[in-house]
Amino acid sequence: MDTLLWVLQGVMAFLTVPSGLMTALRPAAREYLHGEAVRLGGPSPVERLGGLLVAACGVALLVPGLVGRATVLTPVAALALLVPAVVVPTLKVRRGDIGPGFWLFGVLYLAAAPVLVAWGRLGPYPL
């Protein structure tokens, strides 16, 4: 079980760190309209902060366990990843991109690994 938790932590870190950094560091798109450069919408400051927090959670999934210090940060980071797991599908439902059934599937799909890691690291398999 400990190996499964380490694999889940590694996969979540591998996915969240680059995606969070890409969200935080993505520049605003530039288009040319009638010879002038026009900035189109890039990520808002809240989205940039969210990207940095997601990247920090990805780092906190692995580094404390590998170093052996502040190991309580690993389950806390896993629990913090539940916020985007619920917010992103909710925003997609509000925009009309997906329906309520897909919202439920999306939340369950995105929340399964962080919940398992948080339960395992807070409970029977601490670091």
N, C-alpha and C positions, 0 to 999 in steps of 0.2 A: 504494500500500500504506500509506503514511503517513496518507493521508486515512481509509482504512478503520480503522486503529488509533485515530485520533482519534475517529471515530464510535463505535467500540466502547467506548472509554474514557468518552465522554460518556453513552452509554446505560447503561453499568454504574454510573456515578456518579449518574445520574438515578434509577436503581432502588434503589441501595444506601443512599444518604444518607437519604431519607425512611423507608425500611423499618427501617433501623437505629435512627433516632431514635424511631420509633413503638414499637419494641420496648423501647427503653431508658426511654422516658418514659410508657409506658402505666400508668395507675393500676390498683390492684386493684379488681375489681368489688365492688359493695356490693349486698347483698340484704337484705330485711327478713324476718325469721323470728320469728313470734310477737311482733311489735312491736319487736324489737331489730335494730339494724343488725349484719349479719354480713359480714365480709370473705371473699370467695371468692378463690381463688388467682389472683394476678397473676404477672407474670414474676419468676423467682427472681433473686437478685443475680448469678448467673453469666450468666443470659440478658440481664440489663440491661448487664453489662459486654460481653458479646458484641455486643449492639446498638450500643453506643458504638464498639467496635472496627470493626464493619462500616461505620458512618457515617464513621469516620476514614479507612478505606481508600477509601471513595468520594471523599472530599475529596482524598486523596493521589493519586488517579488523574488528576486534572485540574490542581490548583493548581501543583505543581512544574513541569510542562511549560509552563503559561501564564506563570509568573513567570520561568522559566529558571534556577532555583536548586534544588539537591538533586534533580536529575532522576532519580537512581537510586531514589528513593522510588516512582516510578510502577510499575516492574516488581515491586518488592517488595510494593507494595499489591495488585497483581494476583495475585501468588503467595499472599498472605495470604487472599485471597478464595476460594482453593481449600479452606481449612479448613471454612467453612460449606457449601461445595458438596458436601463428602463427609459432614459430620456430620449435616446436616438429613435427607437421605434415609436415612442409617443409623438415626437415631432413629425415623423413621417405620416402618422395617422392624421394629425392635425392639418398637414398640407394636402392630404388626400392621395398620397402616393400608394398607401397600402390600406387594407381593410382591417377591421378589429380582429378577425381570426388570425391574420398574419402578424398582427401586433402581439397577440398572445404567444404565437410560435416564436417570434423574434425575441421576446423577452426571455422565454424559457431557454431558448438556444444560447443566447448571449450570457445568461446568468448561471448556467449549469456549472461551468468550470470554476468561476470565482467562488460560488457557494461551496463547492466540494473542497477547494483549497482552504478556504476560511474554516470550514468545519474540521478538516483534517489537521490543520496547524494549530487551531485553538483547542482542539479536543484530544483525540487519542494519539496523534502523531506529531507532537511538537518538535521544533527544530532543536 
